[in-house]
Amino acid sequence: MVDKTLLNKGFFAHEVINLTPKESLELCNKGAIIVDVREPYMNNFKMFLVDQVLYLPYSELEKHYRDLPSDTILIFADAVGLKSRESVLFMKEHGYDNVANLAGGIVDWERDGLPLTTDISARLSGSCMCQLKRRENGRAGDKEQSDEVPRSGREK
């Protein structure tokens, strides 16, 4: 059953509840968890600065989704809200009701001046606002395969 808090927030489009960054922060302050589905090479530069963040790359979602709590609101986030929307649809197909998409992703979160932390050593280069360009010192497309469960919090 969908948490009543979610029913009074955001907008419903294409089978997904979409939350603004400010609505997402408000829910995080009340115990919701952000699930950052960006790949590791993208989520180390700018990170959401809230109490509860789980890092679970979209490419690992199918393998680890059962590790996510089903008794709290999960707000899926990425760079601009595309893979996070797909993640919400996946979770709904697998029995999770308390899931929502962060519309605009971390790009809109930053635009709205909401709390984040930055590690300049992990900066991606390029002009694309979603930062899908090559790293200055390496290739952005490089992936490391891992069987680890999602990281939580702001650990590095």
C-alpha positions as CSV (number, residue, x, y, z in Angstrom):
1,M,0.0,0.0,0.0
2,V,1.3,3.4,-1.0
3,D,2.3,5.7,2.0
4,K,-0.3,8.5,2.3
5,T,2.6,11.0,2.4
6,L,3.5,10.1,-1.2
7,L,-0.1,10.5,-2.4
8,N,-0.1,14.2,-1.3
9,K,3.2,15.0,-3.0
10,G,4.6,15.4,-6.5
11,F,2.8,14.7,-9.7
12,F,1.8,11.4,-11.3
13,A,3.0,10.8,-14.9
14,H,3.4,7.6,-16.9
15,E,2.7,5.3,-13.9
16,V,5.3,7.0,-11.6
17,I,5.0,9.5,-8.8
18,N,7.5,12.3,-9.5
19,L,8.8,14.5,-6.7
20,T,10.4,17.9,-7.0
21,P,13.8,18.2,-5.3
22,K,12.3,20.3,-2.5
23,E,9.5,17.7,-1.9
24,S,12.2,15.0,-1.9
25,L,14.3,16.8,0.7
26,E,11.2,17.4,2.9
27,L,10.5,13.6,2.8
28,C,14.2,12.8,3.5
29,N,14.0,15.0,6.6
30,K,11.1,12.7,7.7
31,G,12.9,9.4,7.1
32,A,12.7,8.7,3.3
33,I,15.8,7.3,1.7
34,I,17.3,8.4,-1.6
35,V,18.4,5.5,-3.8
36,D,21.1,6.9,-6.1
37,V,21.1,4.7,-9.2
38,R,23.9,6.5,-11.0
39,E,26.9,4.4,-12.0
40,P,29.9,4.7,-9.7
41,Y,31.9,6.8,-12.1
42,M,29.0,9.4,-12.0
43,N,28.0,9.4,-8.3
44,N,31.3,10.3,-6.8
45,F,31.6,13.9,-8.0
46,K,28.3,15.3,-6.7
47,M,26.5,13.4,-3.9
48,F,23.2,14.1,-2.1
49,L,23.8,15.4,1.3
50,V,20.9,13.9,3.3
51,D,20.9,11.5,6.2
52,Q,20.0,8.4,4.3
53,V,21.4,7.6,0.8
54,L,21.8,4.2,-0.7
55,Y,24.1,3.8,-3.8
56,L,22.7,1.1,-6.1
57,P,23.7,1.5,-9.7
58,Y,20.9,0.9,-12.2
59,S,23.0,-1.8,-13.7
60,E,22.9,-3.7,-10.3
61,L,19.3,-3.0,-9.4
62,E,17.9,-6.4,-10.6
63,K,20.6,-8.2,-8.6
64,H,20.2,-6.2,-5.3
65,Y,16.7,-4.7,-5.2
66,R,15.6,-7.2,-2.5
67,D,18.2,-5.6,-0.1
68,L,16.2,-2.3,-0.2
69,P,13.7,-1.7,2.6
70,S,10.0,-2.1,1.8
71,D,8.7,-0.3,4.8
72,T,9.9,3.2,4.0
73,I,9.7,5.7,1.2
74,L,12.4,5.2,-1.4
75,I,13.1,8.1,-3.7
76,F,15.1,7.0,-6.8
77,A,17.5,9.5,-8.2
78,D,20.0,9.8,-11.0
79,A,21.6,12.6,-13.0
80,V,18.3,13.9,-14.6
81,G,15.5,11.5,-13.7
82,L,15.6,9.0,-16.6
83,K,17.2,5.8,-15.1
84,S,15.6,6.6,-11.8
85,R,12.1,6.5,-13.5
86,E,12.9,3.1,-15.0
87,S,14.1,2.0,-11.5
88,V,10.7,3.0,-10.0
89,L,8.8,1.1,-12.6
90,F,11.0,-2.0,-11.9
91,M,10.4,-1.7,-8.2
92,K,6.7,-1.4,-8.7
93,E,6.7,-4.5,-10.8
94,H,8.5,-6.3,-8.0
95,G,6.0,-5.4,-5.3
96,Y,7.3,-2.1,-3.9
97,D,4.7,0.6,-3.5
98,N,6.5,3.3,-1.6
99,V,8.7,4.4,-4.4
100,A,9.0,7.7,-6.2
101,N,11.2,9.4,-8.8
102,L,13.3,12.5,-8.2
103,A,12.2,14.6,-11.2
104,G,15.3,16.3,-12.7
105,G,17.7,14.2,-10.6
106,I,20.8,15.7,-9.0
107,V,20.9,18.4,-11.8
108,D,17.7,20.0,-10.5
109,W,18.6,19.3,-6.9
110,E,21.7,21.4,-7.3
111,R,19.9,24.0,-9.4
112,D,17.5,24.4,-6.4
113,G,20.4,25.0,-4.0
114,L,19.7,21.9,-2.0
115,P,22.4,20.2,0.1
116,L,25.1,18.2,-1.7
117,T,28.7,17.4,-1.4
118,T,31.3,17.6,-4.1
119,D,34.5,15.6,-4.5
120,I,36.4,17.7,-7.1
121,S,38.9,14.8,-7.7
122,A,36.0,12.8,-9.2
123,R,34.8,15.6,-11.5
124,L,33.7,14.6,-15.0
125,S,34.6,16.9,-17.9
126,G,32.5,17.9,-20.9
127,S,29.6,20.2,-21.5
128,C,26.7,17.8,-21.1
129,M,24.6,18.8,-18.1
130,C,24.3,15.1,-17.1
131,Q,28.1,14.8,-17.2
132,L,28.2,11.8,-19.5
133,K,31.5,12.8,-21.0
134,R,34.9,11.4,-20.5
135,R,36.8,12.0,-17.2
136,E,39.7,14.4,-17.4
137,N,42.0,11.6,-16.2
138,G,40.4,8.4,-17.6
139,R,37.3,7.2,-19.4
140,A,33.8,7.8,-18.0
141,G,32.5,4.6,-19.5
142,D,34.9,2.4,-17.5
143,K,32.9,0.2,-15.1
144,E,34.0,-2.0,-12.4
145,Q,32.0,-5.2,-11.8
146,S,31.1,-5.9,-8.2
147,D,29.0,-8.2,-6.1
148,E,28.9,-5.8,-3.2
149,V,25.6,-4.8,-1.7
150,P,24.7,-1.1,-2.0
151,R,26.7,1.5,-0.1
152,S,24.8,3.6,2.4
153,G,25.4,7.0,3.8
154,R,28.1,9.3,2.7
155,E,31.0,6.9,3.0
156,K,33.9,7.1,0.6
